[in-house]
Amino acid sequence: MPSRRSLALLLAAPALRPAAAQVTTRMALLHLNDFHSRHEPIAVTSAACRAGEACFGGSARIATAIAEAREAARADGRAALLLEAGDAFLGSLFFSHHEGQAEAQVQRAWGVQGMALGNHEFDLGPEVLARYIAAVPFPVLSANLDATAEPILAGKIRPTIAFRREQMRIVVVGLTTPDTPGISSPGPNLRFTDPMEAANRAVWEARREGAATVVLLSHLGLTADRRLAAEVAGVDVILGGHSHTLVAPPVVVDGPDRPVLIAQAGAHGRWLGRLDLDLAADGRLAHSTQQMRELTAEIAEDRAVAALVAQLAAPLEALRRRVVARLPAALSNAGCGSAPCEIGELVAEAMRAAVDAEIGWQNGGGVRAGLPEGEITMGDVLAALPFGNTTARMVLRGSALIEALENGLARLPAPSGRFPQLAGLRFTADAARPAGSRIVAAEVRGAGGIWQPLDPGRAYSVATNNFLRRGGDGYTIFAEGALEARDDGPLLDEVLVRLMGR
């Protein structure tokens, strides 16, 4: 964690100082991303905050920070826009119970003015997303989503939105990760297109229609945002999401025709980003300054939003307060997308034991929060495993397991949800090799706990979740290569509670 001194430096970092130009418009972009339904304050592990812990975020504290940022911008002569870069959905009981309506009510209270769709907005299918869109007063954006074949979403998702500030036309373009069909549940009728092509088209059209400044509201991740900045002409700012990266100070990339600022505000409502822009007459950036505010407990909670959160929490209390286990030490989900992590391996072991398999296989991205030290409640468990996945059991040959491991490591060194969290199987790999040829060796735990080399021709029993079993996160080998398969196992939260309660 950064020191308090380094955090203070982040609060006011000059982002861009190009050659002097006459400033005609001053504005402030306020931004959040990857909130993941964290309506109540979180600990540093992103699990629910407990007494005696340092607490961050929460919808009521975010509301105060937004109001203060708006007032500060107004006092500085700036018009403010509040934008979200996707994945407001999923990550707590608020989403599991209210299915997006809690997020809609809170965002209305915050005064959100536009949001790019993230992959998790599709986790419960088009119907839930359509109800959410109907409940929010702002446009949801995705320039690389074709929804014309999905009747309940057709015409409800816009590629762009335009704002006018002091005679300056500012256009915001939304982008969604094209990986969504493989990592979420959008159904068969939605088509996700190449975000690079969609961005080029949307920016060109925006400029043709008189846009002076163009902002990409991107749910693609920092690596993809860097590429967009370098290759798409006419972009001034990218406000990012998806990779849960704290980008402060902003990254500055030399674009085809101008420097491009990239910012991202971490995840889970721990940070509120503010990017102050001084625009020249042609809409280009003359000067910019970033303030990335960590939302600590010193920030008062907005009373009205706190009351709203309490109202939304009321139906959840009995379930989430039920104590189901104790842990001697906290388990964090940090890093589960790029390396083995204890909570991921615990879930894999819980599935393995539940269906009497040799191997347990969990995707790192399926673990959405850590677990605290001490008493574990059902609310903690459901925050960590919020998808409602069930346990599946299948039989695969060793050669198919090697193929699956290669898929799990294909995105390295970048973190990804597909990274395998394992029980009963271990491997060594060389990430410097090309994707698809990184596995050096693999071993399976046999009788008496003795590790033996994986036999490519032997059949092994494997427990996983139903999302991976049907080919999610690129694991098509699980859907197509299983010699036997059953998808009717118990819920993941149930098997985890069973294992921890032993």
Secondary structure, 3 states (H helix, E strand, C coil): CCCHHHHHHHHCEEEECCCCCCEEEEEEEEEECCCCCCCCCECCCCCECCCCCCCECCHHHHHHHHHHHHHHHHHCCCEEEEEECCCCCCCCHHHHHHCCHHHHHHHHHHCCCEEECCHHHHCCHHHHHHHHHHHCCCCEECCCEECCCCCCCCCCCECEEEEEECCEEEEEEEEECCCHHHHCCCCCCCEECCHHHHHHHHHHHHHHCCCCEEEEEEECCHHHHHHHHHHCCCCCEEEECCCCCEEEEEEEEECCCCEEEEEEECCCCCEEEEEEEEEECCCCEEEEEEEEEECECCCCCCHHHHHHHHHHHHHHHHHHCCEEEEECCCECCCCCCCCCCHHHHHHHHHHHHHCCCCEEEEEHHHCCCCECCEEEEHHHHHHHCCCCCEEEEEEEEHHHHHHHHHHHCCCCCCCCCCCEEEECEEEEECCCCCCCCCEEEEEEECHHHCEEECCCCCEEEEEEEHHHHCCHHHCHHHHHCCCEEECCCCEHHHHHHHHHCC
